[in-house]
Amino acid sequence: MTQSNSIQHSQAVQSLFKPFKLGKLSIPNRIVMAPMTRGFSPEGIPGQNVADYYRRRAEGGVGLIITEGTLINHPASASSPNYPSFYGEKALKGWSEVVASVHAAGGLIFPQLWHEGTTRKIGALPNIDVMPVGPSGITSAGVKVNEPLSETEIASIVQAFAQAAADAQSIGFDGIEIHGAHGYLIDEFFWDKTNLRTDKYGGDLVSRTRFAAEIIAACRLAVGPDFPICLRISQWKEATYWDGSNHIGRITGSQWHSQTLYLSSKGQYYIIEDTSYQSDKYPKINLLSKEEAASWLLLNEHELPEDLKEYEDELVE
């Protein structure tokens, strides 16, 4: 690197540490922590470990933190009881303590407000009897899982986002980010593959943005003119990095423990065991032979797929 390039590089790095104005909000530097799903909030309630996690990032010099996705008040918004809620007295109290910890360390913080849409799997906790919802009731793979959302249901979801925005402001957050990316609910309205509607929420691109625009307008009405509102968008979907695995069977031992059997696109069976509520552990993934997969399915009273039926008589005996 030449001396000239070195000086330019140094100046570019130094600009990261300059204050930044976002409307009337003063951010101490230009280092922003992006949201990252964690899943360490049992029953949807962020505890002291969550407050400590975000406080340490602020102490490390992050000027603005965008939290992990937080679920709005809708029964189909979440796919895990360990994802944090953004409604209810206990969850909001937990988030207020997170805010206080980050502010004490000199940082600013926005919650990311989230609804999973049809990326949520059928039978997912915490509301196993609630079906996933989307603009047309189909997944990114084109599988129908529900009827299209009615305009009444859409209006209730819009208001759930607005209530979350108002709650964020009331407990001391510095702004909000609305999750409109990665193939989740809002992005499903943007995307013509998952939005097949023929009413005012579907059709051309402008019409497909109506749902997001209504959410932003409702949030703005709830928080006033100066509270920052961000919308996250992206060019990719969660399904972009999916390997084509098919969900074969699931058992739920308790509210906090489940096992799900998958068949990968390469013909390999594997189980994901969700025990992430335990001491910040991540889900376990175990590869199975075909015979082991057949045994697991029969033991848990699931029907065998065609490629495993050869083991049925042997295992039943």
N, C-alpha and C positions, 0 to 999 in steps of 0.2 A: 504494500500500500504506500503510495507516494505521500509526501507531507501534506500536499493540497487535499488529497482524498481523506487523509487522516483527520484534518481540521474539519472538513465537511461532515465526516462521520460523527465526530465529537459534538458538533453543533446539532446534528440531527438527534442524537441521543439526549442531549441536554434539553431539547424542546419537549421531551416526554415529561419533564419535571416542572414545566411551567404551568401555572394555574389556568383554568379554562372556565368560561362562562357558558352555562346552558340556560338560556332565558335569564331568570333572576337567581339561579342556583350557581354558586361559586364552588368549583371542584378544585381541590388543592394541586392536582397534577393530571396528566392525561393517561394515566395507567388505570384501565378499567378491567375488572375481573368478569369474565363471561360466565353465564349460568351453567352449572354442571350438576346433573342429577346425582343425588347421594343416597337417599332412601334410609336415613337414620333417624326418623321421627315416628316412633311407635304410636299407633292409633292416630297418626296425623299430627302429633303434637311435638313441636321442636323443643328440645330440652337444653340443659346447660352445655352439653357437648356441641350442639349446633351453634349456640352463642359463642362458645370458645373458638370453634372452627373459623367463623367469620371475623371474630375479633383479631385472631392471629394474622389474618390476611391484611386487615387494616393496619395493624402494628408493623407489618412488613413493607408498608408504603403504598398499598393500593388506594388510589384516590376515590374510586367509585366501585362498589360491589353490586353486581346483579345476582340475586340469590338463585339457587336451584329452582326448578319449576314448583310453584305452589298451587294447589288445586282450588278452583272456585267452588262455590256451593251448588253442586249439581250431582245427583247420584251416580252418573256415568262418567264423571270427570277423571276418576283415579283408577289405576290398575294395581295398586299395592297399598296396604295399610301403613306402610312405612314411608310413603311419600307425604310431605307436609301439607296440611290443609291451610287454607287462608280464610277460614270462617269458624265460628264457634268461640266461646269465651276462653277455653283452655289454649287453643291453638294461637289465638290472637295475643293472649298474654305471653305465650312463649316467644312470639315474634317481636313483641314490644321489648322484651329483654335482649333479644338479638340486636335490635336497633340501638338500645342504650349502650351495649358493649362496643359496637362498631363506632358510634359517635364518641365514646370516651377515648377510643384509640385514634381519633382524628379522621376517621373515614366517613364516607357517605354510602347510602345503601338503598337500592330499589328492589322490591320483590318482583319476580317474574310470575305473572298470572297465567294459568295454564288449564286447558281442557284437552284430554287425549284423543277425543273423537273415536273413530273406528280402529285406531291402532290398539285400543284397549281390547284385550282378548275376552271372548265369552267365558263367563265363570270367574273372572278375575276378582280378587279381593279388593276392597272390603265389602262390596255389595255384589255378591255372587249371582243374585237373581236378576240384576239389572243388565239389560242388553246394551252394547255399545251404540252410540248415536253418531250420525253424520248427515251431511246435506242430502244425500240420496240413499243413505242406509247401506252403502257398500264400502268394502275395504279397498286399499290400493291395488289389490289383486283382482278386484271386480267381484268379490264374493259378497252376496247379500246377507247382512246380519240383522237388519232391522228395516222398518219402513222409513222413508224420508222424514226428517224433522218437519213438523207442522209450523206454520208461522207463529202460532201461540207458543210452541216450545222454543222457537228461535228467540222470541221476545223475552222469555224467562231467562234464557242463557245470557242474553245481552245485559239484562238487569243484574244477573249474578256477577258478571265482570264489573259492572258499575258499583255494586255494593262492595266488592273487594277493593276497588280503587279508593272508595270513601274510607274504608277501614284502614287501608294503608296510610292514608293521610292522617287519620285520627290517632294512630299509635306512633306516629313520628317518622315514618319513612320519608325519604327525600324526593321520591318520584315513583313511577311504576314502569315496568316493561310488560307489554302484552305479547304472549307467545303466539306468533302467527306463522311459524316455520315448521319444517321437518315432517310434514304430512300429518300434523295434529289437526284438531277440529277447524280452526280458522283457515289453515292452509288447505284443508279439504274443500272449503268453499272457493278458494282461489283457483284450484287445480281442476281443469276440465275433465280429467280422468275420474275424479271422485265426485264432481258436481255435475249431475245430469239434469238438474232442475230446469223447468220451463217457466217458472214464475219470476218475480222480480229479483230473486237471489241467484238465478242461473242464467245461462246464455253467454253473452259476450263477456270479455274480461272485466269491463267496468261493472256490469251487473254482478259478476262473481265477487267483486270487492265490497258489495253492499253490506254484508254481514260484518266484516271488519270495520267498515266505516261507521256502522251503527254502534258497535262496541266502543269505538274511540269517542264518538259523540256523547254517548251515555256516560262514559268515564269522565269526560271533560265537564259535563253538566254536574257530575257528582263532586268534583274536586275544585272547580273554579278555574280561572284563566291562567294562573301562574304555576300550578303544580306540574312538573314535567311528566309527559306521557311518551313512552317509546314503543315502537312496534317492531318486533323481530321478524324478519323474513329471510328466506334462504332459497337457493337454487336446487337444493337436494332434499330428498325425503328420507325418513327413517328406513323405508323399504329399499333404498338405493344400496344399503349395506347388508341387506338380508340375504342369506345364502340359499333361500328357497326351502328351508326346513318346514315340514308340516307338523302341526300339533296333533298328537295321536291320542293322548290320554292325560288326565289330571286327577290327583287326589289331594284333599285338604284335610290334614290331621287336626288342625286347630286354626284359629284366626291368624296365627303367626307362622304357620308352617305348611308348606305345600310342596308337592313333587309333580313335575310335568314332563311327560315323555314326548320326545320329538324324533322325527325321521328326517335326516339331512338330505340335501339334494344329491349327495354322494352315496346314499344308501346306508348311512351309519345311524344307529339308534343311540340316543343319549338322553339322560335325565338331568334336568335342572332342579336342584333342591334349594328352595328359598328359606334360608335361616338367617337372613341379613339383619334381623332384629337383634341377634345375639352378639353383644360386645363388638359392634361395628364390623361383623363378619360379612363377606360377600357371598352371594349364592354359589353353591357347589355344582360343578358339572361333572357327570360321570358317564363314560362311554360304556355301552352294553353290547354283548353279542346278541344275535337274533334270538337264541334260546332264552337268554336272560330277559330280553324285552318281552317275549311271549309270556314268560313266567310272571313278570311284573303285571302285565295287562290282565292275565287270568286271575291272579291273586286279588286284584283290585276291581274285578268284575267289569272289565272292558272287553269289547268285541275285538277279536284278532283281525288285523289286515290280512289280505290274501297271502303275502309273502311269509307270514308267520303261522298259517294254519296247519302246516305240516307238523308243528310241535304240539298241537292241541291234544291229540289222543294220548301221547306220551306223558305230557305234563298233568293232564286230568287224572290219569291212573295213579 
